Amino acid sequence: MNLIVESGSWKGSSLAARLPRGRRDRAAILLFLLGLLLYLPGIWWGTPLATAPDRFKPWGSDELAPLGPIAELYNTFVGRQAPYNPQYPLLGYVFQAAAMAPYLLWLLISGQFTPGPAVFPYGFQDPASALAILTILARLVNIGMGAAVPVIAFFTARLLWGRKAGLAAGALVLLSYPMFYYSRTSNVDMGALFWTALGIAVFAACLLKGLNGRRAVCLACTAAFAAATKDASYAAFAGMALALVAREARVRGPRFWKHAAAGAGAFLALYAVASGAVFNWERYFAHVWFVTHGSPTGMYFTTPASLPGYVSLIGSTAVHLGDALGLPGVLLALAGIAAALRQDRGSLWLLAPVAMLWLGVIFPVRFVLFRFVIVIAYLLALLASFGWASLAASRFRLSSLAAGVFLALSLGWSAVQAADLTYQMVRDSRYAAARWFRLNARAGDRVGYYGDPMKLPRFEAGIVTLPMPGQTVRLPFPVDERARPEFVVVAPVQPHEKDCESTMPEEICRALMDGSMGYRRVAAFRTQALSERRVVSFVNPAIQVFARKDCWPRVPARPGCQAAAE
């Protein structure tokens, strides 16, 4: 199509080069502004209401904010001792802490924050508002990076296949499902995607023009930043490196290896700094142990190391990719691969990072989550733009018509799914549950729960949250009825959980549901969505509230419950 193989590298189309610079820039600016406009709604989703020591975390799983960046940098550089969070390298914490720093400085100067022991309220005079604002500031970093990713996709596809493909790639990435969740949380995944997307853009330039010293160092820098944000990023860059070796090492000989050595040196030096390894070896080795062994309570290595097990991993990955891009988008990506096989086999090198993410991350840990496939979905979106452009340029009218239909279906499907996710985040069922408790619970009431307290509705001060004994205890409630919590909240948020949390004994779940435990279900909350299947299970879970039999709500008074409490 727009690219031909010439002397071991690609010769790009001159179409993009002939376009006026202002026109190109306006498209990029528009994509960035649209990203900010679309991703900002819902940034406040699940921000903590820190009215008690167990309520300082947001609803999103594995978010760094609000205290993670502060604590990790303090323990790494100042305290230089555990506890550390071994999940991730240091760079993601640095960017989010930088966004928090001006607000923390203002709180310090105004006397609203006094550094001290890492116990609630963590030195804040008003922890409820301070931790919520810190969470939003950390999430703003990801929104900025998220809004930049479609712009990078636009430039990458335009470089490879021309302006029309670039616009299609920018739109497909802009509306893809993962962007609307991970841009709004303080997870490391969006930062890792941002640096990896930049690396893929450099990789595309290397494929077009060959590897030189400047491109080798640029690729190394993006690889170091990506791996120092999230380790799994290494696999995508390993795929790029292997592709460049396969394409150019024999043709360019010693010159290639000279540039490759410069890139490897730049990567090692920059990664050692960005990951925090040179600043605190104890923390870095704890992190290495974690990523190679997994969490003791995690899901790593749960799929059998057998042919059926690996086939199931491929199937699960395919399902997640369908969730990320939609069936029309996946079909366009397949069309892009088919077009590359027919007319531009150089484009197939974009599949090298995809293969390495499977072989270097998903297969070794024998476990796959939605966020594991974000980079794969990004690369397939690029290929989908090539598939659309190839079909649109066909001399057969039916092919060009099919191209328009599939692109419209893909963008339309993604837009509807993104709007549905945004609605569920803004109207999460826990907001309604919190309003119900404000009307029906009193100061001093106890709310029992299973699992992690971060998932619970935001309770006002005075409501006591009480963790309940788990699977190892057959009788989780005291025999004395008045010593039992007034309410029990059931809020399954994990993908494998159904009616009750996996930590709740089955007999207790049944007893709560049928009333034999002495509780009755008095409220249930679940914001209606387009589909009952939740791609991100942490958003808008089904909430059930059970009240002790003498505390069945009688608004505005509950005399029986009051007597029992006294």
Rosetta blueprint (number, residue, H / E / L):
1 M L
2 N L
3 L L
4 I E
5 V E
6 E E
7 S L
8 G L
9 S E
10 W E
11 K E
12 G L
13 S L
14 S L
15 L H
16 A H
17 A H
18 R H
19 L L
20 P L
21 R H
22 G H
23 R H
24 R H
25 D H
26 R H
27 A H
28 A H
29 I H
30 L H
31 L H
32 F H
33 L H
34 L H
35 G H
36 L H
37 L H
38 L H
39 Y H
40 L L
41 P L
42 G L
43 I L
44 W L
45 W L
46 G L
47 T L
48 P L
49 L L
50 A L
51 T L
52 A L
53 P L
54 D L
55 R L
56 F L
57 K L
58 P L
59 W L
60 G L
61 S L
62 D L
63 E L
64 L L
65 A L
66 P L
67 L L
68 G H
69 P H
70 I H
71 A H
72 E H
73 L H
74 Y H
75 N H
76 T H
77 F H
78 V H
79 G H
80 R L
81 Q L
82 A L
83 P L
84 Y L
85 N L
86 P L
87 Q L
88 Y L
89 P L
90 L L
91 L H
92 G H
93 Y H
94 V H
95 F H
96 Q H
97 A H
98 A H
99 A H
100 M H
101 A H
102 P H
103 Y H
104 L H
105 L H
106 W H
107 L H
108 L H
109 I H
110 S L
111 G L
112 Q L
113 F E
114 T L
115 P L
116 G L
117 P L
118 A L
119 V L
120 F L
121 P L
122 Y L
123 G L
124 F E
125 Q L
126 D L
127 P H
128 A H
129 S H
130 A H
131 L H
132 A H
133 I H
134 L H
135 T H
136 I H
137 L H
138 A H
139 R H
140 L H
141 V H
142 N H
143 I H
144 G H
145 M H
146 G H
147 A H
148 A H
149 V H
150 P H
151 V H
152 I H
153 A H
154 F H
155 F H
156 T H
157 A H
158 R H
159 L H
160 L H
161 W H
162 G L
163 R H
164 K H
165 A H
166 G H
167 L H
168 A H
169 A H
170 G H
171 A H
172 L H
173 V H
174 L H
175 L L
176 S L
177 Y H
178 P H
179 M H
180 F H
181 Y H
182 Y H
183 S L
184 R L
185 T L
186 S L
187 N L
188 V L
189 D H
190 M H
191 G H
192 A H
193 L H
194 F H
195 W H
196 T H
197 A H
198 L H
199 G H
200 I H
201 A H
202 V H
203 F H
204 A H
205 A H
206 C H
207 L H
208 L H
209 K H
210 G L
211 L L
212 N L
213 G H
214 R H
215 R H
216 A H
217 V H
218 C H
219 L H
220 A H
221 C H
222 T H
223 A H
224 A H
225 F H
226 A H
227 A H
228 A H
229 T H
230 K L
231 D L
232 A L
233 S H
234 Y H
235 A H
236 A H
237 F H
238 A H
239 G H
240 M H
241 A H
242 L H
243 A H
244 L H
245 V H
246 A H
247 R H
248 E H
249 A H
250 R H
251 V H
252 R H
253 G L
254 P H
255 R H
256 F H
257 W H
258 K H
259 H H
260 A H
261 A H
262 A H
263 G H
264 A H
265 G H
266 A H
267 F H
268 L H
269 A H
270 L H
271 Y H
272 A H
273 V H
274 A H
275 S L
276 G L
277 A L
278 V L
279 F L
280 N L
281 W H
282 E H
283 R H
284 Y H
285 F H
286 A H
287 H H
288 V H
289 W H
290 F H
291 V H
292 T H
293 H H
294 G L
295 S L
296 P L
297 T L
298 G L
299 M L
300 Y L
301 F L
302 T L
303 T L
304 P L
305 A L
306 S L
307 L H
308 P H
309 G H
310 Y H
311 V H
312 S H
313 L H
314 I H
315 G H
316 S H
317 T H
318 A H
319 V H
320 H H
321 L H
322 G H
323 D H
324 A H
325 L H
326 G H
327 L H
328 P H
329 G H
330 V H
331 L H
332 L H
333 A H
334 L H
335 A H
336 G H
337 I H
338 A H
339 A H
340 A H
341 L H
342 R H
343 Q H
344 D L
345 R H
346 G H
347 S H
348 L H
349 W H
350 L H
351 L H
352 A H
353 P H
354 V H
355 A H
356 M H
357 L H
358 W H
359 L H
360 G H
361 V H
362 I H
363 F H
364 P H
365 V H
366 R L
367 F L
368 V L
369 L L
370 F H
371 R H
372 F H
373 V H
374 I H
375 V H
376 I H
377 A H
378 Y H
379 L H
380 L H
381 A H
382 L H
383 L H
384 A H
385 S H
386 F H
387 G H
388 W H
389 A H
390 S H
391 L H
392 A H
393 A L
394 S L
395 R L
396 F L
397 R H
398 L H
399 S H
400 S H
401 L H
402 A H
403 A H
404 G H
405 V H
406 F H
407 L H
408 A H
409 L H
410 S H
411 L H
412 G H
413 W H
414 S H
415 A H
416 V H
417 Q H
418 A H
419 A H
420 D H
421 L H
422 T H
423 Y H
424 Q H
425 M H
426 V H
427 R L
428 D L
429 S H
430 R H
431 Y H
432 A H
433 A H
434 A H
435 R H
436 W H
437 F H
438 R H
439 L H
440 N H
441 A L
442 R L
443 A L
444 G L
445 D L
446 R E
447 V E
448 G E
449 Y E
450 Y L
451 G L
452 D L
453 P H
454 M H
455 K H
456 L L
457 P L
458 R L
459 F L
460 E L
461 A L
462 G L
463 I L
464 V E
465 T E
466 L E
467 P E
468 M L
469 P L
470 G L
471 Q L
472 T L
473 V L
474 R L
475 L L
476 P L
477 F L
478 P L
479 V L
480 D L
481 E H
482 R H
483 A H
484 R L
485 P L
486 E L
487 F E
488 V E
489 V E
490 V E
491 A L
492 P L
493 V L
494 Q L
495 P L
496 H L
497 E L
498 K L
499 D L
500 C L
501 E L
502 S L
503 T L
504 M L
505 P L
506 E H
507 E H
508 I H
509 C H
510 R H
511 A H
512 L H
513 M H
514 D H
515 G L
516 S L
517 M L
518 G L
519 Y E
520 R E
521 R E
522 V E
523 A E
524 A E
525 F E
526 R L
527 T L
528 Q L
529 A L
530 L L
531 S L
532 E L
533 R L
534 R L
535 V L
536 V L
537 S L
538 F L
539 V L
540 N L
541 P L
542 A L
543 I E
544 Q E
545 V E
546 F E
547 A E
548 R E
549 K H
550 D H
551 C H
552 W L
553 P L
554 R L
555 V L
556 P L
557 A L
558 R L
559 P H
560 G H
561 C H
562 Q H
563 A H
564 A H
565 A H
566 E L
